[in-house]
């Protein structure tokens, strides 16, 4: 049995009748994969920030990179590829598009999420003058809905 099948079965154990009333199995799997990838992101960030970058600034000669930004830069490719793998093999298993094309589409989807996060926070905090925490919550909801729809209908779309 493959790792993807094992993860899918483990996630489906929690897809109980109460949950079925509110969300489809695909949305549930997508949410579980997203939560797992977010957790992995936080763990890797902690390890990289505290032990690899070790809270030090890095001077590249033309720019000095702060430890928290360098840690983000290092973590991004890791969680990008794990997110891609989870979405391709667990959340959106029925897709038949070749991996390279899906990877490019997934990259565009992720870049769209980054842009939405940036623009939403700028708009809500700096122009609408909302507090940062409620703005982040709103931004996360908008970004998550966008990400799911872009993944389902673009990055991992099934051929019709």
C-alpha positions in Angstrom: 0.0 0.0 0.0 1.4 3.4 -1.0 2.0 6.3 1.4 -0.7 8.3 -0.3 -3.3 5.5 0.2 -2.3 5.2 3.9 -2.7 8.9 4.4 -6.0 9.0 2.6 -7.4 6.1 4.7 -6.1 7.8 7.9 -7.8 11.1 6.9 -11.0 9.3 6.0 -11.3 7.8 9.5 -12.2 11.3 10.7 -14.7 11.8 7.9 -17.6 10.9 10.2 -21.3 11.3 9.5 -21.6 14.6 11.3 -18.9 16.1 9.1 -20.4 14.6 5.9 -23.5 16.7 6.4 -21.4 19.9 6.0 -18.5 19.2 3.6 -17.7 16.9 0.8 -15.0 14.3 1.1 -12.7 16.2 -1.3 -13.0 19.4 0.7 -12.4 17.4 3.9 -9.3 15.8 2.5 -8.1 19.2 1.1 -8.5 20.7 4.6 -6.7 17.9 6.3 -3.8 18.1 3.8 -3.7 21.9 4.3 -3.6 21.5 8.1 -0.9 18.9 7.8 1.2 21.1 5.5 0.7 24.1 7.8 1.9 22.1 10.8 4.9 20.8 8.8 5.6 24.4 7.8 5.6 25.6 11.4 7.8 22.7 12.6 10.4 23.2 9.8 10.3 27.0 10.4 11.1 26.5 14.1 13.9 24.1 13.4 15.4 26.2 10.6 15.1 29.5 12.5 16.4 28.3 15.8 19.0 25.7 14.8 20.1 26.2 11.2 19.9 30.0 10.7 20.3 30.2 14.5 18.6 33.6 14.6 21.5 35.3 12.8 21.4 37.9 10.1 23.1 36.9 6.8 25.0 39.5 4.9 25.2 38.7 1.2 27.2 41.8 0.4 24.4 43.6 -1.5 21.6 42.9 1.0 21.3 41.7 4.6 18.7 39.1 5.1 17.0 38.9 8.6 16.8 35.5 10.2 13.0 35.3 10.1 12.9 36.1 6.3 15.8 33.7 5.5 13.9 31.0 7.4 10.8 31.7 5.3 12.9 31.5 2.1 14.4 28.2 3.2 11.0 26.6 4.3 9.0 27.7 1.3 10.3 25.1 -1.2 9.9 22.3 1.4 6.3 23.0 2.1 5.6 23.9 -1.5 6.6 20.4 -2.7 4.9 18.6 0.2 1.7 20.7 -0.4 1.9 19.7 -4.1 2.4 16.0 -3.3 -0.4 16.0 -0.8 -2.9 17.8 -3.1 -1.9 15.6 -6.1 -2.0 12.3 -4.3 -4.5 12.7 -1.5 -6.9 15.6 -1.9 -7.3 15.6 -5.7 -6.6 12.0 -6.6 -8.8 11.8 -9.7 -6.8 14.2 -11.8 -5.1 12.9 -14.9 -3.0 15.9 -15.9 0.8 15.2 -16.2 2.8 16.1 -13.1 5.0 18.8 -14.7 1.9 20.7 -15.9 0.3 20.3 -12.5 3.4 21.6 -10.8 3.4 24.7 -12.9 -0.3 25.3 -12.3 0.2 24.7 -8.6 3.0 27.2 -8.5 0.7 29.8 -10.2 -2.0 29.0 -7.6 0.5 29.4 -4.7 1.8 32.7 -6.1 -1.9 33.8 -6.4 -2.4 33.0 -2.7 0.7 35.0 -1.8 -0.6 38.0 -3.8 -4.0 37.7 -2.2 -2.5 37.6 1.3 -0.3 40.6 0.6 -3.0 42.7 -1.1 -5.7 41.8 1.4 -3.6 42.7 4.4 -2.5 46.0 2.8 -6.1 46.8 1.9 -7.7 45.8 5.2 -5.1 47.2 7.6 -3.7 50.2 5.8 -6.7 51.4 3.9 -9.8 50.1 5.7 -8.0 50.6 9.1 -9.1 47.3 10.5 -7.0 45.7 13.3 -4.3 43.3 12.0 -5.7 40.1 13.7 -9.2 40.3 12.3 -7.7 41.3 8.9 -5.5 38.2 9.0 -8.5 36.0 9.8 -10.5 37.5 6.9 -7.5 37.2 4.6 -7.0 33.6 5.5 -10.6 32.7 4.7 -10.5 34.5 1.4 -7.1 32.9 0.5 -8.2 29.4 1.5 -11.4 29.6 -0.6 -9.3 30.9 -3.6 -6.7 28.2 -3.1 -9.3 25.4 -3.0 -11.1 26.7 -6.1 -7.9 27.3 -8.0 -6.6 23.9 -7.0 -9.8 22.1 -7.9 -10.6 23.8 -11.2 -7.2 24.8 -12.4 -4.1 23.1 -10.9 -5.7 19.6 -10.3 -8.6 19.8 -12.7 -10.0 16.6 -14.0 -10.3 16.2 -17.8 -13.9 16.3 -18.9 
